[in-house]
Amino acid sequence: MTVYDAVGGDATFERIVALFYAGVEHDPLLRPLYPDDLGPAKRHLTLFLIQFFGGHPTYSRLRGHPRLRARHLPFPITRAVRDAWIRNMTAALDQVDLPAEARAAMDQYFDAAATFLINRPE
């Protein structure tokens, strides 16, 4: 069973992303990195997470290969920004009832991916 299946599919990822961006909207480190309209970013993250965790490949059909590092290079991602991102994602995940194994897989992925995206010194 995939993480996607274990957590209940699209609706759960939509909720996680909505909760995450509710935090981003008020985060002084993260908010300046996003455009005024968070709608496209929410949609992209939702589709990416659905695909990454075993759901449908709509993200790749619409946007091509994820190329996470390349897509994030224009943004100054420091350790502090990475930590703020993790804080907001962890807060979002904490508000959703997830099976323990799925939560562990998500925590592990987010920690590794966020660290990989650091592209600027403090």
C-alpha positions in Angstrom: 0.0 0.0 0.0 1.3 3.4 -0.9 1.4 6.4 1.5 -1.2 8.0 -0.9 -3.6 5.0 -0.3 -2.8 4.8 3.4 -3.8 8.4 4.1 -6.9 8.4 2.0 -5.9 9.9 -1.3 -6.3 13.4 -2.8 -8.4 15.0 0.0 -5.8 14.4 2.7 -3.0 15.9 0.6 -5.3 18.9 -0.2 -5.9 19.4 3.5 -2.2 19.1 4.4 -1.3 21.7 1.8 -4.1 24.0 2.8 -2.9 23.8 6.5 0.7 24.3 5.4 0.0 27.4 3.4 -2.2 28.8 6.2 1.1 28.9 8.2 3.2 30.2 5.3 0.8 33.2 4.9 2.0 34.4 8.3 5.6 33.2 8.3 8.0 36.2 8.0 10.7 34.0 6.5 8.6 32.1 4.0 5.9 34.5 2.9 8.3 36.8 0.9 9.4 33.8 -1.2 6.0 33.3 -2.7 3.9 35.4 -5.1 0.8 37.3 -3.8 -1.5 34.6 -5.2 -0.7 31.4 -3.4 -3.2 29.4 -5.5 -0.8 28.1 -8.1 1.8 27.1 -5.5 -0.8 25.3 -3.5 -1.9 23.4 -6.5 1.6 22.5 -7.6 2.6 21.2 -4.1 -0.6 19.2 -3.8 -0.1 17.5 -7.1 3.5 16.9 -6.4 2.9 15.3 -3.1 0.1 13.1 -4.5 2.4 11.9 -7.2 5.4 11.5 -5.0 3.6 9.5 -2.4 2.1 7.0 -4.9 -1.0 8.7 -6.3 -1.8 9.7 -9.9 0.9 11.4 -12.1 -1.0 14.6 -12.8 1.9 16.7 -11.6 4.3 15.3 -14.3 1.6 15.5 -17.0 1.1 19.2 -16.3 4.6 20.3 -15.3 7.0 17.7 -16.5 9.8 16.2 -14.3 9.7 17.7 -10.8 13.3 19.0 -11.0 13.0 20.1 -7.4 16.5 21.6 -7.0 16.3 23.5 -10.4 12.8 24.8 -9.6 13.9 26.1 -6.3 17.3 27.6 -7.2 16.0 31.1 -7.8 14.8 31.3 -4.2 17.2 32.0 -1.4 16.8 28.9 0.7 19.0 29.1 3.8 19.0 26.7 6.8 16.6 29.1 8.6 14.2 29.1 5.6 14.5 25.3 5.5 13.7 25.1 9.2 10.7 27.4 8.8 9.4 25.3 6.0 9.7 22.1 8.1 8.1 23.9 11.1 5.1 24.8 9.0 4.8 21.4 7.3 5.1 19.6 10.7 2.4 21.8 12.1 0.2 21.0 9.2 0.8 17.2 9.5 0.1 17.4 13.2 -3.4 18.6 12.5 -4.2 15.6 10.3 -4.8 12.1 11.6 -2.3 10.0 9.7 -1.2 6.4 10.1 2.1 6.2 11.9 4.0 4.6 9.0 2.7 7.1 6.5 3.6 10.0 8.9 7.1 8.6 9.4 7.6 8.3 5.6 6.4 11.9 5.1 8.5 13.3 7.9 11.6 11.5 6.5 11.0 12.8 3.0 10.3 16.4 4.0 13.4 16.5 6.2 15.6 15.2 3.4 14.1 17.2 0.6 14.1 20.5 2.5 17.7 20.0 3.4 18.6 19.1 -0.2 17.1 22.4 -1.3 19.3 24.6 0.8 21.1 26.7 -1.7 22.5 29.7 0.2 24.7 30.1 3.3 23.2 31.9 6.3 
